[in-house]
Amino acid sequence: LLHLVLEGKGRFGIAGESFAVEKGGAFLISPHTDNWYRADDVEPWRYYWIGFSGTQAPVLLRAAGFRDGKHVQTLKNVESLVAIIEDMPDYDPDDYAQHLIAQGHLFMFLGELVRKNGDSYFRYSPLVADALERIHIGYAALTVEGLAADVGASRATLYRAFMREIGVSPQAYLIDYRLQASVAAFGSGKSLAEIAYDCGFNNYTHYTELFRHKYGESPAARRKRMRSDSKIK
Protein backbone atom coordinates (compact mmCIF):
# COMPACT_ATOMS: atom_id res chain seq x y z
CA LEU A 1 0.00 0.00 0.00
CA LEU A 2 1.47 3.31 -1.09
CA HIS A 3 0.01 6.45 0.52
CA LEU A 4 0.39 9.90 -1.10
CA VAL A 5 -0.22 12.81 1.28
CA LEU A 6 -2.14 15.61 -0.45
CA GLU A 7 -2.35 18.04 2.45
CA GLY A 8 -1.88 18.18 6.21
CA LYS A 9 0.53 15.95 8.06
CA GLY A 10 0.85 12.96 10.36
CA ARG A 11 3.21 10.23 11.53
CA PHE A 12 3.97 6.77 10.21
CA GLY A 13 5.68 4.01 12.18
CA ILE A 14 7.24 0.78 10.94
CA ALA A 15 9.97 -1.62 12.11
CA GLY A 16 10.47 0.26 15.36
CA GLU A 17 10.93 3.67 13.74
CA SER A 18 8.51 6.57 13.22
CA PHE A 19 8.52 9.28 10.59
CA ALA A 20 6.83 12.64 10.12
CA VAL A 21 5.02 12.76 6.77
CA GLU A 22 3.43 15.88 5.31
CA LYS A 23 2.11 17.27 2.03
CA GLY A 24 4.08 15.89 -0.90
CA GLY A 25 5.30 12.91 1.06
CA ALA A 26 4.59 9.23 0.60
CA PHE A 27 4.85 6.21 2.86
CA LEU A 28 4.92 2.55 1.91
CA ILE A 29 3.36 -0.33 3.84
CA SER A 30 4.87 -3.63 2.74
CA PRO A 31 3.14 -6.98 3.40
CA HIS A 32 3.61 -8.67 6.78
CA THR A 33 5.02 -5.63 8.59
CA ASP A 34 4.17 -4.22 12.00
CA ASN A 35 3.12 -0.62 11.34
CA TRP A 36 0.87 2.23 12.39
CA TYR A 37 -0.04 5.69 11.11
CA ARG A 38 -1.91 8.64 12.59
CA ALA A 39 -3.04 12.04 11.36
CA ASP A 40 -1.84 15.16 13.12
CA ASP A 41 -4.37 16.54 15.63
CA VAL A 42 -4.05 20.13 14.41
CA GLU A 43 -3.42 19.65 10.67
CA PRO A 44 -4.86 16.22 9.83
CA TRP A 45 -3.72 14.83 6.53
CA ARG A 46 -5.70 13.88 3.49
CA TYR A 47 -4.22 11.22 1.28
CA TYR A 48 -4.79 8.80 -1.57
CA TRP A 49 -3.61 5.23 -1.33
CA ILE A 50 -3.00 2.71 -4.05
CA GLY A 51 -2.48 -1.00 -3.46
CA PHE A 52 -0.99 -3.64 -5.70
CA SER A 53 0.81 -6.98 -5.50
CA GLY A 54 2.72 -9.36 -7.73
CA THR A 55 6.17 -10.83 -8.19
CA GLN A 56 7.50 -7.61 -9.75
CA ALA A 57 6.20 -5.33 -6.98
CA PRO A 58 9.48 -5.32 -4.98
CA VAL A 59 11.50 -4.50 -8.11
CA LEU A 60 9.18 -1.67 -9.12
CA LEU A 61 9.18 -0.13 -5.67
CA ARG A 62 12.95 -0.27 -5.39
CA ALA A 63 13.15 1.36 -8.80
CA ALA A 64 10.96 4.15 -7.39
CA GLY A 65 13.33 4.75 -4.48
CA PHE A 66 11.74 2.57 -1.79
CA ARG A 67 14.70 0.26 -1.17
CA ASP A 68 17.24 -0.70 1.47
CA GLY A 69 14.66 -0.35 4.24
CA LYS A 70 13.34 3.00 3.04
CA HIS A 71 9.61 3.40 3.71
CA VAL A 72 9.12 7.18 3.44
CA GLN A 73 10.17 9.76 0.92
CA THR A 74 9.20 13.16 -0.46
CA LEU A 75 7.97 12.73 -4.01
CA LYS A 76 8.95 15.06 -6.82
CA ASN A 77 5.69 14.67 -8.75
CA VAL A 78 2.71 14.20 -6.44
CA GLU A 79 0.47 16.31 -8.68
CA SER A 80 1.00 14.16 -11.76
CA LEU A 81 0.57 10.96 -9.75
CA VAL A 82 -2.69 12.25 -8.25
CA ALA A 83 -3.93 13.14 -11.75
CA ILE A 84 -3.45 9.50 -12.82
CA ILE A 85 -5.27 8.22 -9.74
CA GLU A 86 -8.18 10.59 -10.21
CA ASP A 87 -8.49 9.54 -13.85
CA MET A 88 -8.91 5.89 -12.90
CA PRO A 89 -12.43 4.60 -13.60
CA ASP A 90 -14.52 2.82 -11.02
CA TYR A 91 -13.30 -0.75 -10.93
CA ASP A 92 -15.68 -3.68 -11.40
CA PRO A 93 -13.73 -6.96 -10.90
CA ASP A 94 -16.31 -8.80 -13.00
CA ASP A 95 -15.73 -6.54 -16.00
CA TYR A 96 -12.63 -7.77 -17.84
CA ALA A 97 -12.33 -4.63 -19.94
CA GLN A 98 -12.30 -2.48 -16.78
CA HIS A 99 -9.68 -4.82 -15.32
CA LEU A 100 -7.38 -4.10 -18.26
CA ILE A 101 -8.05 -0.36 -18.06
CA ALA A 102 -7.26 -0.35 -14.32
CA GLN A 103 -4.01 -2.23 -14.98
CA GLY A 104 -3.09 0.32 -17.62
CA HIS A 105 -3.58 3.18 -15.17
CA LEU A 106 -1.58 1.32 -12.54
CA PHE A 107 1.39 0.96 -14.89
CA MET A 108 1.10 4.61 -15.88
CA PHE A 109 1.22 5.47 -12.17
CA LEU A 110 4.24 3.24 -11.54
CA GLY A 111 6.03 4.53 -14.62
CA GLU A 112 5.59 8.14 -13.49
CA LEU A 113 6.64 7.19 -9.95
CA VAL A 114 9.87 5.58 -11.19
CA ARG A 115 10.62 8.23 -13.83
CA LYS A 116 10.76 11.11 -11.36
CA ASN A 117 11.79 9.47 -8.10
CA GLY A 118 14.01 6.51 -8.92
CA ASP A 119 17.04 7.90 -10.73
CA SER A 120 19.55 6.59 -8.22
CA TYR A 121 18.21 3.03 -8.57
CA PHE A 122 19.66 2.77 -12.03
CA ARG A 123 23.20 3.04 -10.75
CA TYR A 124 22.89 -0.68 -9.99
CA SER A 125 23.94 -3.10 -12.68
CA PRO A 126 21.46 -5.82 -13.74
CA LEU A 127 23.57 -8.32 -11.77
CA VAL A 128 23.33 -6.42 -8.49
CA ALA A 129 19.69 -5.41 -9.03
CA ASP A 130 18.80 -9.07 -9.61
CA ALA A 131 20.74 -10.16 -6.53
CA LEU A 132 19.05 -7.53 -4.36
CA GLU A 133 15.63 -8.65 -5.51
CA ARG A 134 16.42 -12.25 -4.60
CA ILE A 135 17.74 -11.23 -1.18
CA HIS A 136 14.66 -9.12 -0.41
CA ILE A 137 12.33 -11.98 -1.34
CA GLY A 138 14.17 -15.10 -0.11
CA TYR A 139 16.59 -13.80 2.53
CA ALA A 140 15.69 -16.38 5.20
CA ALA A 141 16.88 -19.47 3.33
CA LEU A 142 19.44 -17.84 1.03
CA THR A 143 23.18 -18.41 1.08
CA VAL A 144 25.75 -16.31 -0.76
CA GLU A 145 26.77 -19.37 -2.76
CA GLY A 146 23.16 -20.00 -3.74
CA LEU A 147 22.63 -16.32 -4.54
CA ALA A 148 25.64 -16.27 -6.86
CA ALA A 149 24.39 -19.40 -8.62
CA ASP A 150 20.88 -17.93 -8.97
CA VAL A 151 22.16 -14.78 -10.69
CA GLY A 152 24.63 -16.70 -12.86
CA ALA A 153 27.84 -15.28 -11.41
CA SER A 154 30.77 -16.55 -9.41
CA ARG A 155 30.93 -15.61 -5.75
CA ALA A 156 34.00 -13.48 -6.45
CA THR A 157 32.27 -11.59 -9.28
CA LEU A 158 29.22 -10.95 -7.11
CA TYR A 159 31.43 -9.78 -4.24
CA ARG A 160 33.26 -7.29 -6.44
CA ALA A 161 29.99 -5.96 -7.87
CA PHE A 162 28.46 -5.42 -4.41
CA MET A 163 31.57 -3.72 -3.07
CA ARG A 164 31.74 -1.46 -6.12
CA GLU A 165 28.05 -0.50 -6.27
CA ILE A 166 26.77 -0.79 -2.68
CA GLY A 167 29.89 -0.64 -0.55
CA VAL A 168 29.34 -3.85 1.41
CA SER A 169 29.73 -7.55 0.63
CA PRO A 170 26.75 -9.74 -0.31
CA GLN A 171 27.16 -11.55 3.01
CA ALA A 172 27.08 -8.30 5.01
CA TYR A 173 24.07 -7.03 3.07
CA LEU A 174 22.20 -10.33 3.59
CA ILE A 175 22.86 -10.33 7.35
CA ASP A 176 21.79 -6.69 7.67
CA TYR A 177 18.57 -7.36 5.75
CA ARG A 178 17.80 -10.36 7.99
CA LEU A 179 18.29 -8.20 11.07
CA GLN A 180 15.89 -5.58 9.69
CA ALA A 181 13.36 -8.32 8.93
CA SER A 182 13.62 -9.63 12.49
CA VAL A 183 12.84 -6.19 13.93
CA ALA A 184 9.82 -5.92 11.62
CA ALA A 185 8.56 -9.23 13.05
CA PHE A 186 8.82 -8.24 16.72
CA GLY A 187 5.09 -7.53 16.83
CA SER A 188 4.15 -10.99 15.55
CA GLY A 189 3.75 -12.63 18.97
CA LYS A 190 6.45 -15.21 18.28
CA SER A 191 9.38 -15.74 20.60
CA LEU A 192 12.63 -13.99 19.74
CA ALA A 193 14.25 -17.35 19.04
CA GLU A 194 11.47 -18.24 16.59
CA ILE A 195 11.80 -14.87 14.86
CA ALA A 196 15.57 -15.28 14.57
CA TYR A 197 15.14 -18.73 13.05
CA ASP A 198 12.43 -17.54 10.64
CA CYS A 199 14.77 -14.79 9.43
CA GLY A 200 17.61 -17.21 8.68
CA PHE A 201 19.63 -17.23 11.92
CA ASN A 202 20.21 -20.80 13.08
CA ASN A 203 22.19 -19.79 16.17
CA TYR A 204 20.32 -17.48 18.56
CA THR A 205 23.46 -16.46 20.45
CA HIS A 206 25.10 -15.40 17.19
CA TYR A 207 21.92 -13.53 16.24
CA THR A 208 21.94 -11.52 19.49
CA GLU A 209 25.63 -10.66 18.99
CA LEU A 210 24.95 -9.39 15.46
CA PHE A 211 21.87 -7.51 16.69
CA ARG A 212 23.80 -5.76 19.47
CA HIS A 213 26.51 -4.77 17.02
CA LYS A 214 24.01 -3.18 14.64
CA TYR A 215 21.49 -1.62 17.05
CA GLY A 216 23.49 -1.16 20.26
CA GLU A 217 20.99 -3.15 22.35
CA SER A 218 19.68 -6.68 22.70
CA PRO A 219 16.66 -7.98 20.72
CA ALA A 220 14.72 -8.24 23.98
CA ALA A 221 15.46 -4.62 24.89
CA ARG A 222 14.48 -3.41 21.42
CA ARG A 223 11.16 -5.31 21.46
CA LYS A 224 10.36 -4.06 24.97
CA ARG A 225 11.00 -0.48 23.88
CA MET A 226 8.90 -0.92 20.74
CA ARG A 227 5.98 -2.23 22.80
CA SER A 228 6.32 0.68 25.22
CA ASP A 229 6.38 3.20 22.37
CA SER A 230 3.31 1.59 20.81
CA LYS A 231 1.33 1.92 24.06
CA ILE A 232 2.26 5.59 24.35
CA LYS A 233 1.06 6.29 20.80
C-alpha positions, -999 to +999 in steps of 0.1 A: +000+000+000+015+033-011+000+065+005+004+099-011-002+128+013-021+156-005-024+180+025-019+182+062+005+159+081+009+130+104+032+102+115+040+068+102+057+040+122+072+008+109+100-016+121+105+003+154+109+037+137+085+066+132+085+093+106+068+126+101+050+128+068+034+159+053+021+173+020+041+159-009+053+129+011+046+092+006+048+062+029+049+025+019+034-003+038+049-036+027+031-070+034+036-087+068+050-056+086+042-042+120+031-006+113+009+022+124+000+057+111-019+086+126-030+120+114-018+152+131-044+165+156-040+201+144-034+196+107-049+162+098-037+148+065-057+139+035-042+112+013-048+088-016-036+052-013-030+027-041-025-010-035-010-036-057+008-070-055+027-094-077+062-108-082+075-076-097+062-053-070+095-053-050+115-045-081+092-017-091+092-001-057+129-003-054+131+014-088+110+041-074+133+047-045+117+026-018+147+003-012+172-007+015+147-004+042+133+030+030+096+034+037+091+072+034+102+098+009+092+132-005+080+127-040+089+151-068+057+147-088+027+142-064+005+163-087+010+142-118+006+110-097-027+123-083-039+131-118-035+095-128-053+082-097-082+106-102-085+095-138-089+059-129-124+046-136-145+028-110-133-008-109-157-037-114-137-070-109-163-088-130-157-065-160-126-078-178-123-046-199-123-025-168-097-048-153-074-041-183-081-004-181-073-004-143-040-022-150-031+003-176-036+032-152-016+013-125+014+010-149+011+046-159+012+055-122+042+032-115+060+045-146+056+081-135+066+072-099+099+056-112+106+082-138+108+111-114+118+095-081+140+065-089+170+079-107+196+066-082+182+030-086+197+028-120+232+030-107+229-007-100+239-031-127+215-058-137+236-083-118+233-064-085+197-054-090+188-091-096+207-102-065+191-075-044+156-086-055+164-122-046+177-112-012+147-091-004+123-120-013+142-151-001+166-138+025+157-164+052+169-195+033+194-178+010+232-184+011+257-163-008+268-194-028+232-200-037+226-163-045+256-163-069+244-194-086+209-179-090+222-148-107+246-167-129+278-153-114+308-166-094+309-156-058+340-135-064+323-116-093+292-109-071+314-098-042+333-073-064+300-060-079+285-054-044+316-037-031+317-015-061+281-005-063+268-008-027+299-006-005+293-039+014+297-075+006+268-097-003+272-116+030+271-083+050+241-070+031+222-103+036+229-103+073+218-067+077+186-074+058+178-104+080+183-082+111+159-056+097+134-083+089+136-096+125+128-062+139+098-059+116+086-092+131+088-082+167+051-075+168+041-110+155+038-126+190+065-152+183+094-157+206+126-140+197+143-173+190+115-182+166+118-149+149+156-153+146+151-187+130+124-175+106+148-148+094+176-172+087+196-172+119+202-208+131+222-198+162+203-175+186+235-165+204+251-154+172+219-135+162+219-115+195+256-107+190+250-094+155+219-075+167+238-058+195+265-048+170+240-032+146+215-016+170+235-012+203+210-031+224+197-067+227+167-080+207+147-082+240+155-046+249+145-034+214+112-053+215+104-041+250+110-005+239+089-009+207+060-022+228+063+007+252+064+032+224+033+016+208+013+019+241+023+056+243+011+063+208 
